């Protein structure tokens, strides 16, 4: 690849990381919450058990009221290069009793405690098994979510490629400070 002067330039490899659902470092659940794995229920309606060791096997987690989960990544990716973009994708939906396809929820995202944006999830999806729904899962409950991507760029925050907040840029996230970058997902 050549840069604007015609010289060869090599773009740095993008940093990628897979974060498991249960890899959170901080969490606040309300009393209507749960953690499940592919094999069965790990915890239900016991928020004080959110840090059970079995949480690392979590696939779905849920909480009905004001709640959040926080994840962390090491800041080693910020050492040598200017960060042009941060993005993350997750399968997400609202949380209703049973399921309710017309049950919107405001889900907010933060990086390093700086609020990025709020995604309005259109509903809690049931009525058919999702691609990864385990066989033991309750047929009358949430079955799947919507794949959602949040991207933080030099010109603002994007949800599924639509700009939703121009006031928060990559530079404002102060990514090179400290030893980690945190990602918080929550319902206010």
Secondary structure as GFF3:
##gff-version 3
##sequence-region A 1 188
A	DSSP	beta_strand	26	28	.	.	.	ID=ss1
A	DSSP	beta_strand	33	36	.	.	.	ID=ss2
A	DSSP	beta_strand	41	44	.	.	.	ID=ss3
A	DSSP	three_ten_helix	47	49	.	.	.	ID=ss4
A	DSSP	three_ten_helix	53	57	.	.	.	ID=ss5
A	DSSP	beta_strand	61	63	.	.	.	ID=ss6
A	DSSP	beta_strand	67	74	.	.	.	ID=ss7
A	DSSP	three_ten_helix	75	78	.	.	.	ID=ss8
A	DSSP	beta_strand	85	92	.	.	.	ID=ss9
A	DSSP	beta_strand	105	111	.	.	.	ID=ss10
A	DSSP	beta_strand	114	121	.	.	.	ID=ss11
A	DSSP	beta_strand	146	153	.	.	.	ID=ss12
A	DSSP	beta_strand	156	159	.	.	.	ID=ss13
A	DSSP	beta_strand	162	165	.	.	.	ID=ss14
A	DSSP	three_ten_helix	170	173	.	.	.	ID=ss15
A	DSSP	beta_strand	180	187	.	.	.	ID=ss16
###
